[in-house]
Amino acid sequence: MAYGTVQADVIQSSVANTSLGAGNASIMKNRIINGAMYVVQKGTSATITAGAALNYATVDRFYGYCTGANVTMAQVAGSGNNRNLLQFTGAASVTAIGVGQRIEAVNSYDMAGSTATLSAYIANSLLTSVTWTAYYANTTDTFGTLASPTRTQIATGTFTVTSTLTQYNVQISVPAAATTGIEIVFTVGAQTSGTWQLGLVQLEVGSSATGYEYRQYGQELALCQRYLPALTSSSATDFIGNAQASGTTSIYQIIQHSVTPRVAPTGLTASGAGVLTVNGLNASSAIALQNGGLYASRIVVTTTGLTNQTFYGMYLNTSGATLLFTGCEL
Amino acid sequence: MIYQLYIREPNTVADAAYYINEQGQMISFIFDPDNTDYQAFLLWKSEGNTPLPADEGVA
């Protein structure tokens, strides 16, 4: 080739049947966050109370709900390509179980007016029908509650499933109006026993199911923390920063969010009232949110023996203890 | 379950509450209409329940 000559390929044809920014040709193609069910900042198992609100109790970003009777929702070990699965364990009198994820408008806006493909690995040891439904929010990022949803159905259908974990996919024509956020929901009926498992859930632009997009754990964790800023202790003395005493029983700590949350937190869930220790002093007797912010939040910790205006190191004192800043989910 | 009100600086009236659930988790929330715990708190109050009054801070 002569000097100064450029040989180029047409990007659109470099990956068969795809366009730049779609399907196999893109990274971050999966609009579902934590579709591989890796990230669990809240706990690996929880009881979902029948008829109650959407419950973001276990695997990050996925809510669960049920009717008729309580069920267990848990992250479990998978098999094959599925390192982890989201599993519901049925119970007598259960009439329905649902699991879903709400996708922010900024992460799904471009899907409006196009064909999308939903894929997932599913197994059910009792039932043979799993219903999938896609919605868009009536107003941007506002999907409503379980009792009073504010969303419009895009499409629905069923997968005929077995007890063997198998990948299913479906194409969805996303209407032009769906610029306000998309919600994907899977439901089953009377799961009165047995288990229902999901894994590698993916929603992508295009008319074919491409390979699941494996993201590195750190990336997936960061994506999840936009909706749930959290600290998880890895030891019995996990330093989380300094705090300043106000009086002898209250101490205030600023916690910087490593990822900017979607909205400022409005709540705090501490895995126990006593999971914080003031260096050289006692464990906490209460932990509460003082201020929630996009970049940092402030908590107030109650303990004893403080010296007013003095700075102290603060530790999470139990391996696995968590501080979860809530109110950021959709 | 019982709710304990608390006052956030620099406010002078209770604008937040906390409770401990069956799993021993300590859950606090500010009075934000979008917060689901606050919504549950309002429902609990509407059923005739009364939270513990706020003292200084969360002590």
Boltz contact constraints between the chains, C-beta under 6 A:
constraints:
  - contact:
      token1: [A, 249]
      token2: [B, 59]
      max_distance: 6.0
  - contact:
      token1: [A, 250]
      token2: [B, 57]
      max_distance: 6.0
  - contact:
      token1: [A, 266]
      token2: [B, 30]
      max_distance: 6.0
  - contact:
      token1: [A, 266]
      token2: [B, 32]
      max_distance: 6.0
  - contact:
      token1: [A, 266]
      token2: [B, 35]
      max_distance: 6.0
  - contact:
      token1: [A, 267]
      token2: [B, 29]
      max_distance: 6.0
  - contact:
      token1: [A, 267]
      token2: [B, 35]
      max_distance: 6.0
  - contact:
      token1: [A, 267]
      token2: [B, 37]
      max_distance: 6.0
  - contact:
      token1: [A, 268]
      token2: [B, 28]
      max_distance: 6.0
  - contact:
      token1: [A, 269]
      token2: [B, 25]
      max_distance: 6.0
  - contact:
      token1: [A, 269]
      token2: [B, 27]
      max_distance: 6.0
  - contact:
      token1: [A, 270]
      token2: [B, 26]
      max_distance: 6.0
  - contact:
      token1: [A, 271]
      token2: [B, 25]
      max_distance: 6.0
  - contact:
      token1: [A, 272]
      token2: [B, 24]
      max_distance: 6.0
  - contact:
      token1: [A, 273]
      token2: [B, 26]
      max_distance: 6.0
  - contact:
      token1: [A, 286]
      token2: [B, 58]
      max_distance: 6.0
  - contact:
      token1: [A, 287]
      token2: [B, 26]
      max_distance: 6.0
  - contact:
      token1: [A, 288]
      token2: [B, 18]
      max_distance: 6.0
  - contact:
      token1: [A, 288]
      token2: [B, 28]
      max_distance: 6.0
  - contact:
      token1: [A, 288]
      token2: [B, 58]
      max_distance: 6.0
  - contact:
      token1: [A, 289]
      token2: [B, 28]
      max_distance: 6.0
  - contact:
      token1: [A, 290]
      token2: [B, 8]
      max_distance: 6.0
  - contact:
      token1: [A, 300]
      token2: [B, 57]
      max_distance: 6.0
  - contact:
      token1: [A, 300]
      token2: [B, 58]
      max_distance: 6.0
  - contact:
      token1: [A, 302]
      token2: [B, 58]
      max_distance: 6.0
  - contact:
      token1: [A, 302]
      token2: [B, 59]
      max_distance: 6.0
  - contact:
      token1: [A, 327]
      token2: [B, 35]
      max_distance: 6.0
